[in-house]
Amino acid sequence: MFFSSRFKRIFGLKYVFGFVLFFPVSVLAHPHSWIDMKTYIEGNQKELTGFNMIWSFDPMTTAYLFDGEDMSPNHRDKTLKKLALSVINNMLTTHYFTYFYDKGKPIRYEKVKSGVLTTKAGKATLTFRLNLAKPYKFNGHKLQLRIFDPTYYVDMSWKTGKDVILTDNLHSHCKTKLLEPHPTPSQVSYALSIPADADPDDTLGQLFTQTIELTCKP
């Protein structure tokens, strides 16, 4: 048995564990955890204001998340609130894994103060709002939105472009396009060769990361 601190380092939670002897080598290669995302892009008739994030964890990660926690009926709500706050607070130093750029210049956002954690059918879902530090005026540029763990320990992805949703008042001004990553065969082989307890490689995640191109015209 081995104990990995990667999930704890990423989300501020307890140690993730696995049974190496019972899993094939491919299971131990990066990534080790998966998050399916939906992202609502918010704004008004002139400006972008932020994002509403909905992140759904895979069943194994969900099991790690709640291992040892009191999920009895009398303590369930308190536990969910505690874990949500722990995850949100720990992601501050990694910019909530969210990178938003205009021609390479980062567009900044406010500190997240709260999140909501729910469970359904064995999967945990974290919802939180990421507001821009100030409204960003439409300028016709191709803005880039990327959400990823730099180490690629966690795979964070949109299943399709339909998982990136413009709020109603943005439809007449903005459009989005989902660009898939294209890592080389050698980069894929490298990711598959990294053991779970290896030192993190912060250059890996960006090679396997989707990009949303967001264009908003006045």
Secondary structure as UniProt FT lines:
FT   STRAND          2..4
FT   HELIX           6..11
FT   STRAND          16..18
FT   HELIX           20..22
FT   HELIX           25..28
FT   STRAND          33..43
FT   STRAND          47..57
FT   HELIX           59..66
FT   TURN            67..68
FT   TURN            73..75
FT   HELIX           76..90
FT   HELIX           91..97
FT   STRAND          98..102
FT   TURN            103..104
FT   STRAND          105..106
FT   STRAND          116..120
FT   TURN            121..122
FT   STRAND          123..137
FT   STRAND          142..147
FT   TURN            150..151
FT   STRAND          154..157
FT   HELIX           161..163
FT   STRAND          164..166
FT   HELIX           168..170
FT   TURN            171..173
FT   STRAND          174..179
FT   HELIX           185..193
FT   TURN            196..197
FT   TURN            202..203
FT   HELIX           205..208
FT   STRAND          211..216
//
